[in-house]
Amino acid sequence: MARRTLADRRPATRYRPPWRKPVPGPAHTIKKLGDVEMTSTGFARLTSAGFERID
């Protein structure tokens, strides 16, 4: 059995698959009134009063 080293237990920092490359542009989208968001309990629509649950 091969002896494991500290490098074996660390996450692979040298190898980055192509899909992990940073994407240019903003990291988050700005939500506008009327946008719908999926939550763990259902769907919510953004209104001027905040997110309201929709069915």
C-alpha positions as CSV (number, residue, x, y, z in Angstrom):
1,M,0.0,0.0,0.0
2,A,1.4,3.4,-1.0
3,R,2.1,5.9,1.8
4,R,-0.1,8.9,1.7
5,T,1.4,12.4,2.0
6,L,0.0,15.8,3.0
7,A,-0.4,16.6,-0.8
8,D,-2.8,13.6,-1.1
9,R,-5.2,15.1,1.5
10,R,-5.2,18.6,0.1
11,P,-7.7,19.7,-2.5
12,A,-6.3,19.7,-6.0
13,T,-5.2,23.3,-6.4
14,R,-3.0,22.7,-9.4
15,Y,-5.5,21.0,-11.6
16,R,-8.5,23.2,-12.6
17,P,-10.9,21.7,-15.1
18,P,-12.0,24.0,-18.0
19,W,-15.5,24.5,-16.5
20,R,-14.0,26.0,-13.3
21,K,-12.4,28.9,-15.2
22,P,-13.7,32.3,-14.0
23,V,-16.4,33.8,-16.2
24,P,-16.0,37.4,-17.1
25,G,-18.8,39.8,-16.0
26,P,-20.8,40.4,-12.8
27,A,-21.0,37.5,-10.3
28,H,-24.7,38.3,-9.4
29,T,-27.7,39.5,-11.3
30,I,-29.7,42.5,-10.1
31,K,-33.3,41.5,-9.4
32,K,-36.0,43.7,-10.8
33,L,-39.7,44.0,-9.7
34,G,-41.7,41.1,-11.0
35,D,-38.7,38.6,-11.0
36,V,-39.6,35.2,-9.8
37,E,-37.2,33.2,-7.6
38,M,-37.4,29.5,-6.6
39,T,-36.9,28.9,-2.9
40,S,-36.9,25.7,-0.8
41,T,-40.6,26.2,0.0
42,G,-41.9,27.2,-3.4
43,F,-41.8,30.3,-5.7
44,A,-41.6,33.9,-4.7
45,R,-42.1,37.1,-6.8
46,L,-40.3,40.3,-6.0
47,T,-42.7,43.2,-5.3
48,S,-42.1,46.6,-3.9
49,A,-42.8,45.2,-0.4
50,G,-40.3,42.4,-0.9
51,F,-40.6,38.8,-1.9
52,E,-44.2,37.4,-1.8
53,R,-44.9,33.7,-2.2
54,I,-46.9,32.7,-5.3
55,D,-48.6,29.3,-5.9
